[in-house]
């Protein structure tokens, strides 16, 4: 039974390390999916950002 507790604890420790390592990649994938679905990030919702984006679009047109 003691060996089982060590194995479960070791598995849990490795699982937490894996989640910590992969979390940044999951967050990036979520952000990219939200962009693809049309959700604008907070930084692009600011007034200055909207002005700069509109100025760039106006220059291209």
C-alpha positions in Angstrom: 0.0 0.0 0.0 2.9 2.4 0.8 4.3 1.8 -2.7 0.9 2.8 -4.2 0.9 6.1 -2.3 4.4 6.9 -3.6 3.3 6.0 -7.2 0.2 8.2 -6.9 2.1 11.1 -5.4 4.8 10.8 -8.1 2.1 10.7 -10.8 0.4 13.8 -9.3 3.7 15.7 -9.2 4.5 14.9 -12.8 1.0 15.8 -13.8 1.3 19.2 -12.1 4.7 19.8 -13.8 3.2 18.9 -17.1 0.3 21.3 -16.7 2.6 24.1 -15.6 4.7 23.6 -18.7 1.8 23.3 -21.2 -0.4 26.1 -19.7 1.3 28.8 -21.8 0.7 26.8 -25.0 -3.0 26.2 -24.0 -3.4 30.0 -23.3 -1.9 30.9 -26.7 -4.2 28.4 -28.5 -7.2 29.9 -26.7 -6.2 33.4 -27.7 -5.7 32.4 -31.3 -9.1 30.7 -31.4 -10.7 33.8 -29.9 -9.1 35.9 -32.6 -10.3 33.5 -35.3 -13.8 33.8 -33.9 -13.7 37.6 -34.0 -13.1 38.3 -30.3 -10.8 41.3 -30.0 -8.2 41.3 -27.2 -8.4 44.0 -24.6 -5.3 45.8 -25.9 -7.0 46.3 -29.3 -10.2 47.6 -27.7 -8.4 50.7 -26.4 -9.1 54.0 -28.1 -5.5 54.6 -29.2 -5.3 51.1 -30.7 -8.5 51.7 -32.6 -7.3 55.0 -34.0 -4.0 53.5 -35.1 -5.7 50.5 -36.8 -8.1 52.8 -38.6 -5.2 55.1 -39.7 -3.4 52.1 -41.1 -6.5 50.9 -42.9 -7.1 54.4 -44.3 -3.5 54.6 -45.5 -3.8 51.3 -47.4 -7.1 52.4 -49.0 
